Amino acid sequence: MSKDIYPSYPPTLTEERKKFILETVRDWSIARGLAVRPPPSFVDPKHDPTGVLATSAPVTLFPSLFPRSAFNEATSIQKAYNELYAAITMDKGWLQEIVSEIAGIDEFVGQLWSVHEAVAKEGYAQELNLGMFRSDYMIHVEKGKPGLKQVEFNTIASSFGGLSSQVSSLHKHLLASHAYPDEITGAVTAESLPPNPSISGLASGLAAAHREYTAKSNRPTCVLFVVQDPERNIFDQRLIEYALLEEAKVPSFRLPFAETLKHTRLESDRSLTYTPPHSPEKTYEVSVVYYRAGYAPTDYEWPEAWEARLYLERSSAIKCPSILTHLAGCKKVQQVLATPGSSHLQNFIKDTLELQRVRETFAPIYPFDDSATGTKARELALNPKTAAHYVLKPQREGGGNNIYRKAIPDFLKSIPETQWPAYILMEMIEPPPQRNTIMRNGDVEEGGVICEIGVYGVCLWRIASGEQKGGEILHSANAGYLLRTKGDQSEEGGVAAGFGAMDSCSLVDV
């Protein structure tokens, strides 16, 4: 842990006040959709065979303190990150060079690249790409000044954009309704709680892509959410669906990934059509395929899974993300950009000031290959004393995949050395300590916590056809934020994976 930079917070609650806040949080959460399906450990599926139950999402009772300067930097730099990752997909040769280093070792990455190669051989039917990104950071204190260090950049199924807006509203409600004791006003005020338009921001990205597509279509159109089934985090997705319809008048449908081939059709012009099983007399042309599934190997365990992914990629629907954008989110790409001394970043960011701002958010990351840097990383990882300052990451999304600190040496010894290059070694970020109270499945956990902020961005761009390099940014915007908080004894931070809780920021000057 780095040095404490925050004032004493939060205030101590009497038992009666805690009871009142917990009741308010439970009721407000269900009334406003700040909810998830209960995990099997909380409600046995045999007691809910039709899946009708919901419970409030894991949340903090108080907004966590967050440095105002770091928050402003995280939100203002998001457009630069949007355009960086769009530029990476525009340089297919560079991306191929990076991905080829792990495609032969990591079967999942290899399968994704094979899908790209198959579509590229035929020719892509759609040059437009939509990114709904999330750049995750922790606070790092250096020379007494708090700054940002990037944990990872998410290019597929960046979750909790729906619920994050709601938890911000929950904390504002608790403050406005005088649920908190008076002494909280030293750290939390109406002005210290920033707006969080993540629902409308993400919905507007889908709407922008939909408009671009429908400008050339005369048929009824829709956005298709490709989802996991069952999905515990359904309300997070529903809130974006509802905003898309209510604010932009764009209809959307949910399609379980495993039912892709059953309910969609690739027409002769490679447009993708969808016939809802509840309304078989209607057929829609799909403007945007929005993946909330397909990011993990477990999503591909059904027989025709890779055929379905290729099928969707071949279509003229705009993909969010395209297969190239999905691959750009590999940890290997993050490592290549962030390794100390790397010159790759300047290939994509030409503005000197913007280049420096992005570079300052990087924590040191090292390859696990046979290069001089990779050899040094292996020495660090195999020594229990030095490994205690690092995290080992595979090319995976979704939480629960990383290996931390002193567990690294034994893990590496348990797998063939030929598999090591599929991992990256990242220096641990040591955020400043603070305290909060987390409510999860009705239980309350109080104590030290660690916070991780994620900033959403939406970007729509056109990529050059064939083997050409380059393209054009059509739309790029910040789209709100997510704050995840976990107990300071937990390494992982995924809310859906059962590690973290939803939170919001109270901005302070430190």
C-alpha positions in Angstrom: 0.0 0.0 0.0 1.2 3.5 -0.7 1.0 6.4 1.8 -2.4 7.4 3.0 -3.5 10.7 1.3 -7.2 10.8 2.4 -8.8 12.4 5.4 -10.4 10.1 8.1 -13.5 8.7 6.3 -16.3 7.5 6.4 -18.0 8.6 9.6 -18.9 5.9 12.1 -22.6 4.9 12.0 -24.9 4.1 14.9 -26.6 0.7 14.6 -29.9 2.5 13.9 -28.5 4.7 11.2 -26.7 1.7 9.6 -30.0 -0.2 9.6 -31.8 2.7 8.0 -29.1 3.1 5.2 -29.2 -0.7 4.5 -33.0 -0.6 4.1 -32.8 2.4 1.9 -30.0 0.9 -0.3 -31.9 -2.4 -0.7 -35.2 -0.8 -1.7 -33.8 2.0 -3.8 -31.6 -0.6 -5.7 -34.5 -2.8 -6.7 -36.8 0.2 -7.5 -34.2 1.7 -9.8 -32.7 -1.4 -11.4 -29.4 -1.4 -9.5 -29.7 -5.2 -9.4 -28.4 -8.6 -10.5 -29.7 -12.1 -10.6 -28.7 -13.8 -7.3 -25.7 -16.2 -7.4 -26.3 -19.9 -6.7 -24.5 -19.5 -3.4 -27.1 -17.0 -2.3 -30.3 -18.6 -3.8 -30.2 -22.3 -4.8 -31.5 -22.5 -8.4 -34.0 -25.2 -7.4 -35.8 -22.5 -5.4 -35.9 -20.2 -8.5 -36.4 -22.5 -11.4 -37.8 -19.9 -13.7 -35.2 -17.2 -12.9 -37.6 -14.5 -11.6 -35.6 -13.4 -8.6 -33.3 -10.4 -8.4 -31.2 -8.9 -5.6 -29.5 -5.6 -5.2 -26.0 -5.4 -6.8 -23.0 -5.4 -4.5 -22.5 -1.7 -3.5 -20.7 0.5 -1.1 -22.8 2.4 1.4 -20.7 5.5 0.9 -19.1 7.1 -2.2 -15.3 6.5 -2.0 -12.9 9.4 -2.0 -11.0 10.0 -5.2 -8.5 12.7 -6.2 -10.2 15.4 -8.3 -7.1 15.9 -10.5 -6.8 12.2 -11.3 -10.5 11.9 -12.1 -10.3 14.9 -14.5 -7.2 13.4 -16.2 -8.9 10.0 -16.6 -12.0 11.4 -18.2 -10.2 14.0 -20.4 -7.7 11.4 -21.8 -10.3 8.9 -22.8 -10.7 10.3 -26.3 -7.0 9.8 -26.9 -7.3 6.2 -25.8 -10.4 5.7 -28.0 -8.5 6.9 -31.0 -5.3 5.0 -30.1 -7.1 1.7 -30.2 -9.0 2.6 -33.3 -5.6 3.4 -34.9 -4.3 0.0 -33.8 -7.1 -1.8 -35.7 -6.4 0.4 -38.8 -2.8 -0.9 -38.9 -3.5 -4.6 -39.6 0.1 -5.4 -40.3 1.3 -4.1 -36.9 -1.5 -6.0 -35.1 -0.7 -9.2 -37.0 2.9 -8.9 -36.0 2.0 -8.6 -32.3 -0.8 -11.2 -32.3 1.4 -13.7 -34.1 3.7 -13.8 -31.1 1.0 -15.5 -29.0 -1.5 -17.0 -31.5 0.5 -20.2 -31.7 0.7 -20.5 -28.0 -2.7 -19.3 -26.8 -5.4 -21.4 -28.6 -8.1 -18.8 -28.0 -6.2 -15.9 -29.5 -5.2 -18.2 -32.4 -8.9 -19.0 -33.1 -9.8 -15.3 -33.0 -7.0 -14.5 -35.5 -8.2 -17.4 -37.7 -11.6 -15.8 -37.9 -10.0 -12.5 -39.1 -8.0 -14.3 -41.7 -11.0 -16.1 -43.1 -13.0 -12.9 -43.3 -10.1 -11.0 -44.8 -9.7 -13.6 -47.5 -13.3 -13.2 -48.6 -13.2 -9.4 -48.0 -14.8 -7.5 -45.2 -18.4 -6.5 -45.9 -18.3 -3.7 -43.4 -15.6 -1.0 -43.0 -17.3 0.7 -40.0 -16.2 -0.3 -36.5 -17.8 0.5 -33.1 -15.8 0.5 -29.9 -17.4 0.7 -26.5 -14.3 0.8 -24.4 -13.4 1.0 -20.8 -9.9 2.1 -19.6 -9.3 0.9 -16.0 -6.9 2.7 -13.6 -5.8 2.8 -10.0 -4.3 5.7 -8.1 -0.6 5.6 -7.7 1.1 8.1 -5.4 4.6 9.3 -6.4 6.5 12.1 -4.6 3.3 12.9 -2.7 1.2 13.5 -5.8 -1.6 11.1 -6.8 -1.7 10.0 -10.5 -3.2 7.4 -12.7 -1.7 4.0 -13.6 -3.6 1.9 -16.1 -4.7 -1.6 -15.1 -6.0 -2.7 -18.4 -7.9 -1.5 -21.5 -11.2 -3.4 -22.3 -12.4 -3.6 -25.9 -15.2 -6.2 -25.6 -18.2 -6.5 -23.3 -17.1 -3.6 -21.1 -19.7 -4.2 -18.4 -21.5 -2.1 -15.7 -22.1 1.0 -17.8 -25.8 0.6 -16.8 -25.4 0.0 -13.1 -22.6 2.5 -12.7 -24.9 5.4 -13.4 -27.4 4.0 -10.9 -24.9 3.7 -8.1 -23.9 7.3 -8.6 -27.6 8.2 -8.3 -27.9 6.0 -5.2 -25.2 7.9 -3.3 -26.6 11.2 -4.3 -30.0 10.1 -3.0 -28.5 9.0 0.3 -26.8 12.4 0.7 -29.9 14.4 -0.3 -32.2 12.4 1.9 -30.0 13.0 5.0 -29.3 9.3 5.4 -25.7 10.1 6.2 -24.6 11.7 9.5 -23.8 15.4 9.4 -20.1 14.9 9.7 -19.9 13.4 6.2 -20.2 16.9 4.7 -16.5 17.5 5.2 -15.8 14.9 2.5 -19.0 14.5 0.5 -21.2 17.3 -0.9 -23.6 17.5 -3.8 -20.8 19.3 -5.7 -18.2 16.6 -5.0 -20.3 13.9 -6.6 -19.7 14.1 -10.4 -22.4 13.3 -12.9 -22.1 9.9 -14.5 -24.0 9.6 -17.8 -22.7 6.1 -18.7 -26.1 4.7 -19.6 -26.9 7.5 -22.1 -23.3 7.7 -23.2 -23.1 4.1 -24.2 -26.5 4.1 -25.7 -25.6 7.1 -27.8 -22.6 5.1 -29.2 -24.9 2.3 -30.4 -27.3 4.9 -31.8 -24.5 6.7 -33.7 -23.5 3.4 -35.4 -27.1 2.5 -36.1 -27.7 5.8 -37.8 -24.6 5.3 -40.0 -25.9 1.9 -41.1 -29.5 2.8 -41.6 -28.6 5.7 -43.9 -28.1 3.0 -46.6 -30.9 0.6 -45.6 -34.5 0.6 -46.5 -35.6 -2.3 -44.3 -36.7 -2.4 -40.7 -33.5 -2.5 -38.6 -32.4 -3.3 -35.1 -29.4 -3.6 -32.8 -28.6 -7.1 -31.7 -27.3 -7.8 -28.2 -25.4 -11.1 -28.4 -25.5 -12.4 -24.8 -24.6 -15.2 -22.4 -27.4 -17.4 -21.2 -28.0 -17.4 -18.3 -26.9 -13.9 -17.6 -26.7 -12.7 -13.9 -25.8 -9.1 -14.9 -28.9 -8.7 -17.1 -30.1 -5.5 -15.6 -26.9 -3.7 -16.5 -27.5 -4.5 -20.1 -31.3 -3.8 -20.0 -30.7 -0.3 -18.8 -28.7 0.4 -22.0 -31.3 -1.3 -24.1 -34.1 0.8 -22.6 -32.1 4.0 -23.1 -31.4 3.1 -26.7 -35.1 2.8 -27.4 -36.4 5.7 -25.2 -33.7 8.2 -26.2 -32.8 7.2 -29.7 -35.9 5.3 -30.8 -33.7 2.3 -31.8 -35.2 -1.2 -31.2 -32.9 -3.9 -29.9 -33.2 -7.6 -29.2 -31.2 -10.0 -27.0 -29.9 -13.2 -28.7 -28.0 -15.9 -26.7 -24.7 -16.5 -28.5 -25.6 -20.3 -28.7 -28.7 -19.5 -30.7 -27.0 -17.3 -33.3 -27.3 -19.7 -36.2 -30.9 -20.6 -35.3 -32.4 -17.1 -35.4 -30.2 -15.1 -37.8 -29.6 -15.4 -41.5 -26.7 -14.2 -43.7 -28.3 -12.9 -46.9 -26.8 -13.0 -50.4 -25.6 -9.4 -50.0 -24.1 -10.4 -46.6 -26.6 -8.3 -44.7 -27.5 -10.0 -41.4 -31.2 -10.5 -40.7 -32.9 -11.5 -37.4 -36.3 -13.1 -36.9 -37.4 -12.9 -33.2 -38.7 -16.2 -32.0 -41.5 -14.4 -30.2 -42.6 -12.7 -33.4 -41.7 -15.0 -36.3 -43.8 -12.9 -38.8 -41.2 -10.1 -38.5 -37.7 -9.9 -39.8 -35.2 -7.1 -39.1 -31.9 -6.2 -40.7 -29.2 -6.0 -38.0 -27.4 -2.7 -38.0 -25.1 -3.4 -35.0 -24.0 -6.6 -33.4 -23.1 -5.7 -29.8 -21.2 -8.5 -28.1 -21.9 -9.1 -24.4 -20.6 -12.6 -24.9 -17.8 -14.2 -26.8 -14.9 -12.8 -24.8 -13.9 -16.0 -22.9 -13.1 -19.5 -24.1 -16.0 -20.8 -22.0 -18.4 -19.0 -24.4 -17.2 -21.3 -27.2 -17.8 -24.7 -25.7 -20.9 -25.4 -27.8 -20.3 -27.3 -31.2 -20.9 -24.5 -33.7 -19.5 -21.6 -31.6 -16.6 -20.6 -33.9 -18.8 -21.1 -36.9 -21.3 -18.6 -35.4 -18.5 -16.0 -34.6 -17.3 -16.3 -38.2 -20.8 -16.0 -39.5 -21.4 -12.8 -37.7 -18.0 -11.3 -38.7 -18.7 -12.0 -42.4 -21.9 -10.0 -42.2 -22.3 -6.3 -43.1 -23.6 -5.4 -39.7 -21.4 -3.1 -37.7 -19.6 -5.1 -35.0 -19.0 -3.9 -31.4 -16.3 -5.0 -31.3 -15.0 -6.3 -34.7 -12.7 -9.3 -34.5 -9.7 -6.9 -34.9 -10.9 -4.6 -32.2 -11.3 -7.7 -29.9 -7.8 -8.7 -30.6 -6.5 -5.2 -30.0 -7.6 -5.7 -26.4 -5.1 -8.6 -25.8 -2.8 -8.0 -22.9 0.1 -8.5 -25.3 -0.9 -5.3 -27.1 -1.0 -3.4 -23.8 2.4 -4.8 -22.9 4.0 -3.9 -26.2 2.8 -0.3 -25.8 3.8 0.0 -22.1 7.1 -1.8 -21.8 9.7 0.7 -20.6 11.7 2.0 -23.6 9.1 0.8 -26.2 8.7 3.1 -29.2 5.5 1.6 -30.5 3.1 4.2 -28.9 4.6 7.0 -31.0 3.6 5.1 -34.2 0.0 5.8 -33.3 0.0 9.1 -31.4 1.8 12.0 -33.2 0.9 14.8 -30.8 3.9 15.1 -28.4 1.8 16.3 -25.4 -0.9 13.7 -25.9 1.8 11.0 -26.3 3.3 12.0 -23.0 0.0 12.1 -21.2 -0.9 8.6 -22.3 2.6 7.3 -21.6 2.4 8.6 -18.0 -0.6 6.4 -17.3 1.4 3.2 -18.1 2.6 1.0 -15.3 5.7 -1.0 -16.3 4.8 -4.2 -18.1 7.2 -6.8 -19.4 7.0 -9.6 -22.0 7.6 -13.3 -21.1 9.5 -14.1 -24.3 13.2 -14.8 -25.0 14.2 -11.1 -25.5 16.5 -9.4 -23.0 13.5 -7.8 -21.4 11.6 -11.0 -21.3 14.6 -12.8 -19.7 14.7 -10.1 -17.0 10.9 -10.6 -16.5 11.4 -14.3 -16.0 14.0 -13.7 -13.3 11.7 -11.3 -11.5 8.8 -13.7 -11.7 10.6 -16.8 -10.5 12.1 -15.1 -7.5 9.5 -15.1 -4.6 10.9 -11.8 -3.2 10.7 -9.8 -6.4 7.5 -11.7 -7.6 5.7 -10.2 -4.6 5.6 -6.8 -6.5 4.1 -8.2 -9.7 0.9 -9.7 -11.3 1.0 -12.3 -14.1 -1.8 -11.8 -16.7 -3.0 -14.1 -19.5 -4.8 -12.9 -22.6 -8.2 -13.0 -21.0 -11.2 -10.8 -20.0 -13.8 -11.1 -17.3 -12.0 -11.2 -14.0 -10.5 -14.1 -12.0 -7.8 -15.0 -14.5 -4.7 -13.3 -13.0 -1.9 -14.8 -10.8 -0.6 -12.5 -8.0 2.6 -11.9 -6.2 4.2 -14.9 -4.4 1.8 -17.3 -6.2 3.6 -16.6 -9.5 6.7 -18.8 -9.2 4.8 -21.9 -8.3 2.3 -21.2 -11.1 5.0 -20.9 -13.7 6.6 -24.1 -12.6 3.2 -25.9 -13.0 2.8 -25.1 -16.7 5.1 -25.9 -19.7 7.7 -23.2 -20.3 6.5 -23.1 -24.0 3.3 -21.5 -22.6 5.0 -18.7 -20.7 5.1 -16.2 -23.7 1.3 -16.1 -23.6 1.5 -14.1 -20.3 2.7 -10.6 -19.4 4.2 -9.5 -16.2 2.9 -6.2 -14.7 4.3 -4.2 -11.8 1.6 -4.0 -9.1 0.0 -0.7 -8.5 -0.2 0.2 -4.8 -3.1 2.5 -4.3 -3.5 4.7 -1.2 -5.6 3.0 1.6 -9.1 4.1 2.6 -12.1 2.5 4.3 -15.7 1.9 3.3 -18.6 -0.5 3.9 -19.8 -3.0 1.3 -23.2 -4.6 1.1 -23.3 -7.9 -0.8 -26.2 -10.4 -0.8 -27.5 -8.8 2.4 -24.2 -9.1 4.3 -22.1 -6.1 5.4 -18.3 -6.0 5.2 -16.5 -3.1 6.8 -12.8 -2.2 6.6 -10.0 -1.2 4.3 -10.7 -1.0 0.6 -9.0 -0.5 -2.8 -10.7 1.4 -5.6 -10.3 1.0 -9.4 -11.8 3.5 -11.8 -12.9 2.7 -15.3 -13.7 5.4 -17.9 -16.0 4.5 -20.7 -15.5 5.7 -24.2 -17.3 5.2 -27.5 -15.7 5.5 -30.9 -17.0 4.9 -34.4 -14.4 4.7 -37.2 -14.0 3.6 -40.8 -11.1 1.2 -41.5 -9.4 1.1 -44.9 -10.4 -1.9 -47.0 -8.2 -4.8 -47.9 -4.6 -4.6 -46.8 -4.5 -0.8 -46.9 -3.5 1.0 -43.7 -5.4 3.9 -42.2 -9.0 5.0 -41.8 -11.2 7.8 -40.4 -12.6 8.6 -37.0 -16.3 9.5 -37.3 -17.3 9.8 -33.6 -15.3 9.7 -30.4 -16.6 10.6 -26.9 -16.3 10.1 -23.2 -19.2 8.0 -21.9 -19.1 8.1 -18.1 -17.3 6.1 -15.5 -17.3 3.1 -13.2 -15.8 2.8 -9.8 -15.2 -0.7 -8.4 -14.2 -1.2 -4.8 -13.0 -4.3 -3.1 -11.6 -5.3 0.3 -7.9 -4.6 0.6 -7.2 -8.3 1.1 -8.6 -9.2 -2.3 -6.4 -9.2 -5.4 -9.1 -9.6 -8.0 -11.7 -6.8 -8.6 -14.4 -8.1 -10.9 -17.9 -7.4 -9.6 -19.6 -10.1 -11.7 -16.9 -12.6 -10.7 -17.7 -12.0 -7.0 -14.8 -9.9 -5.9 -15.7 -6.2 -6.1 -18.6 -3.9 -5.4 -20.1 -1.0 -7.3 -19.1 2.5 -6.0 -19.0 6.1 -7.0 -16.5 8.9 -6.6 -16.5 11.8 -4.1 -13.9 14.1 -5.6 -11.4 15.6 -3.1 -8.3 17.8 -3.5 -5.3 16.0 -2.0 
